[in-house]
Amino acid sequence: MLGTGGPYSDSTVGSASKENKCSIISGPGPDLAGLDKTKYIIVKCTETGSGLTIDHVYQTSTDGTSFIDLSAIDSHTHSSTAQGGGLIDIYSANPLHMDTGPRYVFDIAKADYGQAVTGTASIADDTDGTTGEGAVLLATGATSGSAASIRKSGLKLNFAKRSFFQTKLRIGTATSIAYHGGPNVDLVTDVDSNTAKYGAEFCTTTNNNWHLRSATGSAKSLSDSGIAISANRVAIRLEHRPTEGTPRVDMYIDAAAVFQKTSDVPITGTSTFNQLFRHSFKNSTTADRTLYVYGSRLAYEILDNWV
């Protein structure tokens, strides 16, 4: 006999005990902790307390003495079907996922990138004399309007799928400069286009803040994060979330709170082969300006001849 926890039939008599067994109870942790666990099966916590965590779902133990957290996931090694599935199976099931991983984080070298310069600009390998960190150095030289850019070519990014771009940079002098960085972004010397993209920008002619640009293929916009640029090392991460109820791009600058952009977020389209991602930098003064690129990473879904 299944008792009060059994399935309903046309002749089942309704009762409080059966409804409690067959319903999901929700409430604050302290209140849930005080329940008679022999009378309930599944509960959801709406406020952390008494050992229970908000938004976690719990199952009562058979002996009615404790809660089992169903939201917690046991660690697994992906070494077999009993450990979350073999690692090769995960890769095989996701053939369109690509991650540049450590390729542009270790042994940083300008030779790994396509390069372009205008005016008196130059691109060089650099080793920091204080920390020994390697970087690709973009230098404008002393001619105003000069620009240096590096880009990575590759199989096309699918803007209908989630992706993220992250990088570590250092600005030499935080005045009279402009920068574009991210997937499929325009050269800093070009007119901003509607081409599908998302990227971090600054232009000190406007102000000294980091901005987040995105474009859908037919419209574009730029949003001010309110986070100031500086001449210190900076970590940047851009999370593209086109499949959310409201598509958005999240920007993280060092330890600052997330800045979110929901206008003109691409949900279709692809990158071009020659600008999977790019760093582009220029000056607006008759003095040399520098940008150090310490590393970059892009994780994305491919929309190309790749099955």
Secondary structure in CASP SS format (residue, H / E / C, confidence):
PFRMAT SS
TARGET T0000
AUTHOR 0000-0000-0000
METHOD secondary structure of the structure
MODEL  1
M C 1.00
L C 1.00
G H 1.00
T H 1.00
G H 1.00
G C 1.00
P C 1.00
Y C 1.00
S C 1.00
D C 1.00
S C 1.00
T C 1.00
V C 1.00
G C 1.00
S C 1.00
A H 1.00
S H 1.00
K H 1.00
E H 1.00
N H 1.00
K H 1.00
C H 1.00
S C 1.00
I E 1.00
I E 1.00
S E 1.00
G E 1.00
P E 1.00
G H 1.00
P H 1.00
D H 1.00
L H 1.00
A H 1.00
G C 1.00
L C 1.00
D C 1.00
K C 1.00
T C 1.00
K C 1.00
Y C 1.00
I C 1.00
I E 1.00
V E 1.00
K E 1.00
C E 1.00
T E 1.00
E E 1.00
T C 1.00
G E 1.00
S C 1.00
G C 1.00
L E 1.00
T C 1.00
I C 1.00
D C 1.00
H C 1.00
V E 1.00
Y E 1.00
Q E 1.00
T E 1.00
S C 1.00
T C 1.00
D C 1.00
G C 1.00
T C 1.00
S C 1.00
F E 1.00
I E 1.00
D E 1.00
L C 1.00
S C 1.00
A C 1.00
I C 1.00
D C 1.00
S C 1.00
H C 1.00
T C 1.00
H C 1.00
S C 1.00
S C 1.00
T H 1.00
A H 1.00
Q H 1.00
G C 1.00
G C 1.00
G C 1.00
L H 1.00
I H 1.00
D H 1.00
I H 1.00
Y H 1.00
S H 1.00
A H 1.00
N C 1.00
P C 1.00
L C 1.00
H E 1.00
M E 1.00
D E 1.00
T C 1.00
G H 1.00
P H 1.00
R H 1.00
Y H 1.00
V C 1.00
F C 1.00
D C 1.00
I C 1.00
A C 1.00
K H 1.00
A H 1.00
D H 1.00
Y C 1.00
G E 1.00
Q E 1.00
A E 1.00
V E 1.00
T E 1.00
G C 1.00
T C 1.00
A C 1.00
S E 1.00
I E 1.00
A E 1.00
D E 1.00
D E 1.00
T E 1.00
D C 1.00
G C 1.00
T C 1.00
T C 1.00
G C 1.00
E C 1.00
G E 1.00
A E 1.00
V E 1.00
L E 1.00
L E 1.00
A E 1.00
T C 1.00
G C 1.00
A C 1.00
T C 1.00
S C 1.00
G C 1.00
S C 1.00
A E 1.00
A E 1.00
S E 1.00
I E 1.00
R E 1.00
K E 1.00
S C 1.00
G C 1.00
L C 1.00
K C 1.00
L E 1.00
N E 1.00
F C 1.00
A C 1.00
K C 1.00
R C 1.00
S E 1.00
F E 1.00
F E 1.00
Q E 1.00
T E 1.00
K E 1.00
L E 1.00
R E 1.00
I E 1.00
G C 1.00
T C 1.00
A C 1.00
T C 1.00
S C 1.00
I E 1.00
A E 1.00
Y E 1.00
H E 1.00
G E 1.00
G E 1.00
P C 1.00
N C 1.00
V C 1.00
D C 1.00
L C 1.00
V C 1.00
T C 1.00
D C 1.00
V C 1.00
D C 1.00
S C 1.00
N C 1.00
T C 1.00
A C 1.00
K E 1.00
Y E 1.00
G E 1.00
A E 1.00
E E 1.00
F E 1.00
C E 1.00
T C 1.00
T C 1.00
T C 1.00
N C 1.00
N C 1.00
N E 1.00
W E 1.00
H E 1.00
L E 1.00
R E 1.00
S E 1.00
A E 1.00
T C 1.00
G C 1.00
S C 1.00
A C 1.00
K E 1.00
S E 1.00
L E 1.00
S E 1.00
D E 1.00
S E 1.00
G E 1.00
I E 1.00
A E 1.00
I C 1.00
S C 1.00
A C 1.00
N C 1.00
R E 1.00
V E 1.00
A E 1.00
I E 1.00
R E 1.00
L E 1.00
E E 1.00
H E 1.00
R E 1.00
P C 1.00
T C 1.00
E C 1.00
G C 1.00
T C 1.00
P C 1.00
R E 1.00
V E 1.00
D E 1.00
M E 1.00
Y E 1.00
I E 1.00
D C 1.00
A C 1.00
A C 1.00
A C 1.00
V C 1.00
F E 1.00
Q E 1.00
K E 1.00
T C 1.00
S C 1.00
D C 1.00
V C 1.00
P C 1.00
I C 1.00
T C 1.00
G C 1.00
T E 1.00
S C 1.00
T C 1.00
F H 1.00
N H 1.00
Q H 1.00
L C 1.00
F E 1.00
R E 1.00
H E 1.00
S E 1.00
F E 1.00
K E 1.00
N E 1.00
S C 1.00
T C 1.00
T C 1.00
A C 1.00
D C 1.00
R C 1.00
T E 1.00
L E 1.00
Y E 1.00
V E 1.00
Y E 1.00
G E 1.00
S E 1.00
R E 1.00
L E 1.00
A E 1.00
Y E 1.00
E E 1.00
I E 1.00
L C 1.00
D C 1.00
N C 1.00
W C 1.00
V C 1.00
END
